[in-house]
Every structure is written in C-alpha cells, then in structure tokens.
Amino acid sequence: MIKPYRDEIVQQIKEAGQELIERAESMVGNGLDKITDISIDIHLGTMTDVTGWPEITIHTSVANKKTLERWTKREVE
C-alpha cells in the first residue's frame, strides 16, 4: 500500500509544479503592483480522502497605494 500512495504523492507534486509554471503569469496579474508578499500553498489529495483533491492556494498581499501616495506627497511638501 505504501508504494502506490508514494507514487501518487510524487505524481501530484510533479503536476502541481507544472501547474505553477503554466499559471505563473495569471497568478501575478498585470494590474497587480506594490506586492509586499506572496505565498503559495499546495495541498495534496490523499488516497484515504476520496472527497478531497489537490489544491493550489495563492495568497497575495499588496501595499495600500492611496496611503503610500499620501505619505510620499507629505514627504515632498
């Protein structure tokens, strides 16, 4: 039982890597600027949980542009 499970996990890791490569451009949209942090979580499906499937979750944090503009304007004055 361990070998088929291991093989499945290895395959899911490879597929997640390929998915990240193919979706890299869309993960960081053209209009997305002032990025302060980005994290990518990969949750693999398991052979014991037939209702679950592999998921890639992307969290992106951006700086508040309006506040940065106000701070920059204050420094110039």
N, C-alpha and C positions, 0 to 999 in steps of 0.2 A: 504493500500500500504506500510506502514512503516514496518509492521511485516514481510512480505516476503523479503523486502530489508534487514532488520536487520538480519534475519535468513541466507540470502545468504552471507552477510559480515562475520558473525560468522563462517559459514562453510568454507569460503575461508581462514580465519585466521587459523583455525584448519588444513586445508590442507597445507597451507604454512609452518606451524610448522612441520608437518610430513615430508614435502619435505626437509626442512633444516636438519632434523635428518637423513634422508636417503642419502642425498648428502654431508654430512659433510666431509667425507674423501676426496672426489673428489674436494671439494671447496678449500682445502689446499693441493695441490699436493705434492707428495713425494719429488720432487726436489726443492720445494719452501722453501728457507731458508732466513734468515735475514729479516723476515717480520717486518715492522715497524708500519703497520696499516692495519686494515681490517674493512670494513663496509658492512652491508647487508641492502638493501632497499627492501621493499615489497610493490608493487603497486597492489592494489586490483582492479578487474574488477567492473564495475558498471552496474546496470540494465538499465541505460539510454544510455550507450555507448555500443552498441552491437558489435562494431568492436574491442573493447579492451578486453583483457583477463588478468588474474592475472600474474604478473611477479615478479621474484626474481632477483635482480641485486647485484652482488658481486664486490666490488672494493678492490683490494689488492695493498698495497704499499710495496716495498722491498728496502732495502738499496743497494746501488751500491757496490757490492763485490770488484770490482777492486780498487775503491777508498779506501775502508776500508783496503784492503791488503796493499796498498801503505802507508797509514797512520800508520798502525801497523809496517811495515818494517822501516819507518822513526823513530819511537819511539825506536826501538831496536838498531838502529845504533847510 
